[in-house]
Amino acid sequence: MPPRFKPVQNSVASALPTALPSTHVEGFVAYLQGECGLARNTVISYERDIKRFSDWFHESAVARVTDITLQDLSGYLRYLHELKLATSTIARHLVSLKMFFRYLMLEGILKESVADLLNSPKLWEHLPKVLSEDAVNRLLDAPMHQDLNPYRDRALLAVLYATGCRASEVCSLKMRDLQLDEGFCRCVGKGNKERLVSLNPVAVAALKTYLARERPARAGTSLDSPVFTSRSGRSIDRIQVWKLVKRYASRIGLSDAVTPHTLRHSFATHMLANGAEIRALQELLGHASIRTTQIYTHVEHSRLKAIHKQCHPRG
């Protein structure tokens, strides 16, 4: 039966080889956007994952998607491991695959999904890296007057750490989202879900300074205009945020592995260390599942073990 969802034009799926029928893949992408309400970046990631699966499928001995067995999909997972992908990346591929097979069931193409029988790889093999509170403070102070956008960069770093927001969420902030007098802002996360996040005094002060000294010269007063802009007045993107975090981390001697997400991890870990409840942290981070948030309990436990080993006389 034909897909119930209108195919998305000019997508990655349109360039797929004939390993899987193009209507299957295009319909799946439209399904993600139209019915699942996933964020654009998530849809792009899932679409890329299915392209990789399609490439593998093309080289396999399986003739049709309806012939795929659990053994075949286990072979696909082994193939992903052979590519030396990160555990978290393989886990996302598995989620993409399960959603794709469920879509095929909705379309009546498959009677059951063998993908649901696959087990997710262990996600706790590599715990996220976090910065100490002292390292975070040094990073927030790293922008200097000789930099092109010192006030913007200070405000951006302060907001990333104060809220635990993703880089994409901070980039999408509009002027109307800021409530500086009340100390919070509204952000839009994955799946276009809105949440309110608190701004600590450091972030509020940095934002007020930036809005007073740098932003007026480059952006209008419209409430729909972006908070963080380039010198041309356009909204900055995730790549720019990634680059500036890398630059300032390098300036103060931190590892080149520090990224905007490191500040998100640090925010969550520091919140737990200071008594935040796991359910409250889930809401602050915008996690759909508590299982995602629970990774930070593992991080905090690892930190405490390191302190014990360092400080105990028989550690």
Salt bridges, closest charged atoms under 4 A:
GLU35 OE2 - ARG4 NH1 3.89
ASP49 OD1 - ARG92 NH2 2.68
ASP49 OD1 - HIS93 NE2 3.29
ASP55 OD2 - LYS51 NZ 3.32
ASP67 OD2 - ARG64 NE 3.21
GLU107 OE2 - ARG4 NE 3.21
ASP116 OD1 - ARG102 NH2 2.97
ASP134 OD2 - ARG138 NE 3.33
ASP147 OD1 - ARG251 NH2 2.81
ASP153 OD1 - ARG152 NH2 2.87
ASP153 OD2 - ARG247 NH2 3.71
GLU169 OE2 - ARG166 NH1 2.40
GLU169 OE1 - ARG195 NH2 2.91
ASP177 OD1 - ARG186 NH2 2.55
ASP181 OD1 - LYS208 NZ 3.98
GLU194 OE2 - ARG186 NH1 2.88
ASP224 OD1 - ARG176 NE 2.80
GLU300 OE2 - ARG303 NH2 2.75
